[in-house]
Amino acid sequence: MSHLEQKSTSRVKKVRKLYHLDSTDVEFVREYARQKGVSESEVIRLSVRKFKKNIAVDPFQKLIGSVNAGPNLASKHDEVIYE
């Protein structure tokens, strides 16, 4: 069973929000919710949770490009690191 097919068991307080979606997205959410027997809100909540997991940040991302050691650094990285 996929993550969208599972009903939420979360007891976290929910906050009412208003979002604007394209009509094609609205139709998708409506139809998917109908097929799976869940609310449209549940489809959105579970989709957001999956999206959050997929955009996990690389802990070394901030370091990329932070050192200027000249050309061919990748091929001689051990020399640069251990000097």
C-alpha positions in Angstrom: 0.0 0.0 0.0 1.5 3.4 -1.0 1.8 6.3 1.4 -1.3 8.0 -0.2 -3.4 4.9 0.3 -2.9 4.9 4.1 -5.2 7.0 6.2 -3.5 9.4 8.6 -3.4 8.5 12.2 -1.8 11.7 13.3 -3.1 13.4 16.4 -1.3 16.6 15.6 -3.5 19.7 15.7 -4.4 20.7 12.2 -4.6 24.4 11.1 -7.1 25.5 8.5 -5.4 27.0 5.4 -6.6 28.3 2.1 -4.5 27.4 -1.0 -5.0 28.1 -4.7 -4.5 25.1 -7.1 -4.8 24.8 -10.9 -8.1 23.3 -12.0 -6.2 20.2 -13.2 -4.6 19.7 -9.8 -8.0 20.1 -8.1 -9.5 17.5 -10.3 -6.6 15.1 -9.7 -6.9 15.5 -5.9 -10.7 15.1 -6.0 -10.6 12.0 -8.1 -7.7 10.4 -6.2 -9.4 11.0 -2.9 -12.6 9.5 -4.2 -10.8 6.4 -5.5 -8.9 5.9 -2.2 -11.8 6.7 0.1 -10.0 9.6 1.9 -10.6 13.3 2.1 -9.0 15.7 -0.3 -7.3 17.3 2.7 -5.7 13.9 3.5 -4.4 13.6 -0.1 -2.8 17.1 0.3 -1.3 16.3 3.8 0.2 13.1 2.7 1.6 14.6 -0.5 3.3 17.4 1.5 4.8 14.8 3.8 6.2 12.8 0.9 7.5 16.0 -0.7 9.3 17.0 2.6 11.1 13.6 2.6 12.2 14.0 -1.0 13.8 17.4 -0.5 16.1 16.3 2.3 19.1 18.6 2.4 22.6 17.3 1.8 24.6 18.2 5.0 27.6 19.1 2.9 25.7 21.2 0.4 26.8 24.5 2.1 30.5 23.4 1.7 30.3 22.9 -2.1 32.2 25.8 -3.7 33.4 27.2 -0.4 37.1 26.4 -1.1 39.0 27.9 -4.1 41.9 25.6 -4.6 42.4 26.0 -8.3 41.7 23.6 -11.3 41.7 19.8 -11.1 40.9 19.8 -7.3 38.8 16.7 -7.6 41.6 14.7 -9.0 44.0 15.7 -6.3 41.7 16.1 -3.4 43.8 14.0 -1.0 46.8 16.2 -1.6 44.8 19.3 -0.8 43.0 17.9 2.3 46.1 16.4 3.9 48.5 19.3 3.2 
